[in-house]
Amino acid sequence: MLESSYPQFLRYRSLEIGEARSDARARRVMVSVTVTGEDGVTVQATYLLIKEDGKFRVESVFGGQFGEPGEVA
């Protein structure tokens, strides 16, 4: 699914990490990113990270582009 629906995240030309915000206990962190794929398409997303056993893992990702430009998913 990642390869066909979100190719910019799999093969990117550039990645810009934006603002990061955390909850009061720093157990959850939201990070905004801007990704430009090898295809020249730029997409924005927000990663939600959660701390487990002293390490952060991706809990979810919001944004990006699903399917072909102009296609309604």
Secondary structure in CASP SS format (residue, H / E / C, confidence):
PFRMAT SS
TARGET T0000
AUTHOR 0000-0000-0000
METHOD secondary structure of the structure
MODEL  1
M C 1.00
L H 1.00
E H 1.00
S H 1.00
S H 1.00
Y C 1.00
P H 1.00
Q H 1.00
F H 1.00
L H 1.00
R C 1.00
Y E 1.00
R E 1.00
S E 1.00
L E 1.00
E E 1.00
I E 1.00
G E 1.00
E E 1.00
A E 1.00
R E 1.00
S E 1.00
D C 1.00
A C 1.00
R C 1.00
A C 1.00
R C 1.00
R E 1.00
V E 1.00
M E 1.00
V E 1.00
S E 1.00
V E 1.00
T E 1.00
V E 1.00
T E 1.00
G E 1.00
E C 1.00
D C 1.00
G C 1.00
V C 1.00
T E 1.00
V E 1.00
Q E 1.00
A E 1.00
T E 1.00
Y E 1.00
L E 1.00
L E 1.00
I E 1.00
K E 1.00
E E 1.00
D C 1.00
G C 1.00
K E 1.00
F E 1.00
R E 1.00
V E 1.00
E E 1.00
S E 1.00
V E 1.00
F E 1.00
G E 1.00
G C 1.00
Q C 1.00
F C 1.00
G C 1.00
E C 1.00
P C 1.00
G C 1.00
E C 1.00
V C 1.00
A C 1.00
END
